[in-house]
Amino acid sequence: MGTLDVLAENNFGDTRSGGLAGPMGLLIIVLLGIVTVFLIRNMTARIRRLPAEFPDPDAQRKGAAAEQPGADPDHLDKSTPA
């Protein structure tokens, strides 16, 4: 029975005295919470700085094509020169 007692022994240390897992886990959770709050504040500020509406890229392309004589704005191809 001596061999079974050695195998069944808890070799992970005494969990009741000098344990560091609880305080370290709490510290990590608190730090993650603080970082999350700062991330949310930063993203909210960035979203508020965005314009209410973005310009339509198709309208800009058609407007530029309308300035060029003889260009069809619906079939505008950037690879060929006008």
Residue pairs with C-beta under 8 A, 6 or more apart in sequence:
13 19
61 73
61 76
62 73
62 74
62 76
65 71
65 72
65 73
65 76
66 73
68 82
71 82
